[in-house]
Amino acid sequence: MYKIILSTFLILSSFNTYSAKRPLLYWGVALNNFVTAKPISGFPKLFYSQFHPGITISTGFNWKEKPKHNWMQSFKAGYFSHRFVQKSIMLYTEVGYRYKIKKWGLSAAVGGGYLHMIPATQQFKKNDNGDWEQLKLKSKPQALISLSLGIDYKITESGIRTFIRYQNMLQTPFVFGYVPLLPYNVLHLGVTVPVSVLKGGKND
């Protein structure tokens, strides 16, 4: 638990440090669907088997930018609800590579961070009188590992982009000694808006 809390503190500290030295370029929002399935092979299930909704807010900057590509760092906060299993709050960062083709962008990123699990199950226990009492389940700190692939498209001259992203996410340790890793396939559909546009300027 302490290692997870320390990792989260380091992520937040790095965010403050880097954002002070490098300007944030955008703010984004995405609607998500989380499906418990094996990575890659579970991708088709995102469209027909389960619906566990979520939302992700993101921002970030570029470490290095060239005409055809850039290396980037993103910071994300999210929430999703897995019915009868858990509700989760996520805070993580990713480092990635993006290749540019005119108005299109192809990206890949890897990262990790913190996930706070709030159980959505119910457990009961008999009391001394023989009656069933509902137990209050504690929330749990977890680690999050992320690998994602994405496509984005510039929809306005000011730099607003729409994107679709496929993410493999691992939650650990989900249940000690039973399910150490819980894999999720995640679909992100969203939009990013340049900081300059939000401030009322124009992004070239």
N, C-alpha and C positions, 0 to 999 in steps of 0.2 A: 504493500500500500504506500509506504513512504517513498519508494522508488518512483511510483507513478506520480505522486504529488510533486516530487522533485523534478521529474521530467516536464510536467505541466508548467512549473515555475520557470524552468529554463526556456521553454517555448515562448512564454509570455515575455520574458526578459529579452530574448532575441528579437521578438517582434518590436518591442519598444526601441531597442538599440538600432536595428536595421532601418525602421521607418524614420528614425531621426536622421540617418545618414543618406537614405535613398527615399525619394518621394513615392508615396503610394500612387499607382496609376489608375486604379479603377475600384468600383464597388460592384459586387454582383449578387444576384439572388437566384436560387434554383429550387424547383420542386422535385422531389425525389420519390422513388419507389425502392424499398429494401426487400430483397428476397433471400431467404436462407437456402443456399445451394453451393455446390462446389464451384470454384473459380472457373471461368471460361465456359465449361460445359453447361453451367447453369444459366447462361445468358438468355436463352430463349424463354425461360420461365418468367422473366421480367414482364412479359407481355400477356401472360395468360394464367399463371398459377396462383399468385399471391399479390395482395396489395397491402403494403405497410407504408403509409405515407410519411414524408418528412420534408424538411426545408433546410437549406444551407445558405448562409451568408458568407461572402468571400471578399477578400481584397489581396493586393500583392504588388510586387515591383519586379523589375528586371535586373539580374546581376550583370548581364551583358546583352547588348542588342545590336544586331546586324541587319542589313537590308532583307536577307532571306531567312533569318532565324534569330531566336533569342533564348537565353537561359533565364529561368524565372523562379521566383519564390512566391508561394501563396499562403495565406492564413485563413482558416475556415472555422466557422462556428455553426453547429447544426443541431437539429432535433428530429427524432423519428419515433413512431409508435408501432411496436410489434404486438398485435392483439394477443392477449392472454399470456404473453411472455415478458415483455419489458417495454419501458419508455426510456429513451436514452438522450442524453445531452453530450454533444461532442465538441472538442476543441483540438484542432490539429493543424499541422503545417505540411506542405509538400514542396519539393524542389523538382523542376521539370524542364523539358526542352520543347520548343515550339517551332515548327517549320512553316514558313509563309508562302502561299501561292495566291498572288493577287489579293482578293478579298477574303480568301479562306485561310484557316490556320489548322494545322495538325499537331497535336500535343501528346506527350506522355509524361507522367509524373509519379514519384514515389515519396512516401512520407509516413508520419506517425504522430501520435499524440495521446490525448486523454479522452476516455468515454466514461460517463457517469451513468450507471444502470439503475433504474428505478423499477423494481419487480412489479409486474402486472398480473401475477398469479395470486391465488388465495390459498391459504393453508389454515387448517383448523386443528384444535387440540381439545381433548376432554378435560374439563376442570375437576376439582374434587367432588363436585355435586353430580358429576356424570353428564353435564351439559357441554355442548360443543361451543368453543370460543374461537373467534378468528384471531390468528396471530398477525402481529404487525411485522412485516418483512422489511429488513433494512436495505437501503440502497447500497450499491457497491462501486468502488473505483475500479476501472478497468484500463487496460492499454489498448490502443487502436493502431493497426498497421494498414497502410493504404497503397494501392497501385491503381493508376487510372490512365485511360486513353480518351482523347476528346477531339471533337471537330467544332470549329467556330466559324461564323460568317459575319462580315461587316454589313450591317443593314442600313446605316446612315452615314453621311459624310462626316458627321461629328465624331464618329468612332464607336457608336453603340453597336454591340455585337450580341448575337444569339448563339447559343451553344448546346451541344448534346455531349454528355460524358458518360462513359462506362467505367465503373469503379469496382475493384475487388477489395473488400474490407474484412479484416480479421479482428475479432474481439477476443481478448484473452486476459486472465483466465476466466472463462464463462462459468464453469462449475468445476471446482477442484477435484481431480481424480476421476472425473466422469466425462466432461466435455471441455477440455482445456482450450480449444480454439473453436469459435463459432464464426463460420464464413458467411459473408453477405455479398450478393451481387447487387449493385446499386446503379440505378439509372437517374441521371441528372438532366433536367431540361430547364434552361435558364437564360439570363441576359446579363451582360456587364455594361456598365456606363462609366466612361472616363471621369476622373475626378474633376478635370477642367470643365466638363459639361455640367456637372453638378454645381460647380461654383459659378456658372453662368458664362463661361468662356467657350472657346471653340478648340476642338482637338484636331490637329492636322493629320 
